[in-house]
Each structure stands twice: as structure tokens, then as C-alpha cells.
């Protein structure tokens, strides 16, 4: 299946699944590049202990019937969500209070890479 963005050019390509193990096996440079490529990441997030500002990452509504998304900001709050790589990088790059983020799974659209593929890095042993 190939999706077309309607611009007359090539489609958006096929996403590649990136597991937590695969992401963890990459170098920091490869991880940063993957976060800035076109992708969407399933993450577990914890707000820093002394956070006193607006929330950075969206979370699904806490209860049915409430707004579809909210931005948790209460210190030590942990939630699971999907977010774009630049959003995640922003939360990780806070110099005083980086957010704790665990990559659970992800989708990366590989056609944006000049070499046309995801980094391989060391391959984890089969479980």
C-alpha cells in the first residue's frame, strides 16, 4: 500500500516498524536522526520531579467524554502516548529538567533517508 499526499509527487512511502530493542541498539547519533526523520513514536513519559511549567507532550483523555488530548504537567505523572520525534527530542533536550522518555515502539517513514533505509546498528539477539 502506498499513500499519496496529493501533491503530484511521490507518495509518503511505507513506514518501517522500529521496536524498543531496535531503537535501543542504535547509537545516540542514529537515535537522534531517527527522531528528526518523519516518524511517530509510542512512548512512556514521566514528567520531571520539579517541573513547574506547561506540559510538553500530549496524552490521551484521562476519562471518556473529556477533551481528546491534554498536556500533563504535574510532577512525577507517568503516561503512555504517541508523539512526533521533534516533540520527543524537545522533552529530552531540556537542559535543567529533561523528561524521562522510554521508546516503546515506533513508525519511521524511510524514504526521507538519503540511503533509503533505517540504520541497522548492532542487531539484538533473537528472543
Buried (B, 14 or more C-beta within 10 A) or exposed (E): EEEEEEEEEEBEBEBBEBEBEBBEBBEEEBBBBBBBBBBBBBBBBBBBEEBEEEBBBBBEEEEEEEEEEBEBEEEEBEBEBBBBBEBBBBBBEEEEBEBBBBBBBBBBBBBEBEEEEBBEBEEEEEE
